[in-house]
Each structure stands twice: as C-alpha cells, then as structure tokens.
Amino acid sequence: METGKWVMEKNLTWGTSGNISARDKDRVYITASGTVIGALKEEDISVVTLDGVVLEGRKPSKEMRMHLEVYRRCPSVKAVLHASPFYSTFCACCDFEVKTNLFIESMYYDENVKYIPYCHAGSKELSQAVADICEQTRVILMRNHGILVYDQNLKECRSALEVTENLCKMNIMAQMGGLSLREVPGSMVRDFLEGGYYKQSRNVLRGERFA
C-alpha cells in the first residue's frame, strides 16, 4: 500500500494502470483487478499461489500471469512492480533504445535493460514475452505499454522505477534538443559493476541475476 501511494505521488502512473506484487515463500500478494494503486486498502490485495490459484481476496490483477512468470523464473525476486510513467512509456513508444550508461544509478539499475514488443495487457502472449527474457535483466520496457521492474524487495523496485524514469527523460530531452549523450565507456561500466562501487549486495547477486 505504501508503494502504491508512492508511485501515484511521484506521478509514475495514472488511472487504474499499474499493479504491484510481493512474494512470501509460495504465496504471492498482488493488487486486485481494477484497483487504483495510489489508494490501496487491505481488501485490494489478493493472495494467490505460484500457479495462480486464488487463496484469498478478490479477482487478482489481469497482469497476474506476468508477475508469476517472473517469480517462477527468478528465485531471488521477491517483488514486482508494473507502471506507466510518462517518460518511460514515451521511450517504450519510440523506435530508439535508451542509452543507459549515463550515471551511477542508471548503470546499476538499468544494466542490460530489455524490451518486449507490444502485447495486449493480461494476455498469454505478454506473460510469455516477459518469461522469455526476465532472467536477463531486472527492468523491462514494454513497447506501447509501460515498464516492469522486479527485485529483492519493493524498495529496490521503487528505486529502479524512479531511476529509469529519469534516465528516459534525459534520453528524450537529448533527442528533442539534438544533443548527443556521452555514455561511460564500457570498460569503466564493467569495472563499476564488478567492483561493487555502488551496492555490494548487487555484485553478489549478479551471477544469479543474469545467468
């Protein structure tokens, strides 16, 4: 509920778009269908199994299958956040791919960011597209749809979402102004990531994250 309020206060989604989940062992707590994530109440959270069986609450978000695919394929992931921030969604609607190696946080959170083609929300095609690449990244830009982030907890998801939104804003402003963004050289990026200069815990997880 705190994360939903944060997302709305930061203007990182609109209307009833967006959904949040968290995993506790073999149970997944996910926002119910039709909820406004900025005004979540206890009754707006459904409890399901990793196979999608509803244990408690109302009908889960139609994006449930997408969340469950991430949990099944990425054991270290304990939280998933899907939203439609303006600039991230803008970039997801553009033909270019965003430059990510621009600043410390973007090198950290947006390492190996991936894209998937447009699929209808809640469709089997969407959950399969996510399943096909989710082990290769922790940030997915969904063409003409929005963004999916997932990590060890919701705090890290919030950070990844905000960093990616600002990264996309920089890319768009550069495109509009005819400016060339200068990325950190690849060798320095590798040294930064492998040396644990930002968060040591991420370095420990790298093997599992992008195996």
Secondary structure, DSSP 8 states (H G I E B T S, - for coil): -HHHHHHHHTT---TT--EEEEEETTEEEEEBTT--GGG--GGGEEEEETT--EEESS-B-TTHHHHHHHHHH-TT--EEEEE--HHHHHHHTSSS----TTSHHHHHHTTT-EEE----TT-HHHHHHHHHHGGG-SEEEETTTEEEEEESSHHHHHHHHHHHHHHHHHHHHHHHHT-------HHHHHHHHHTTSS-HHHHHHHHHHT-
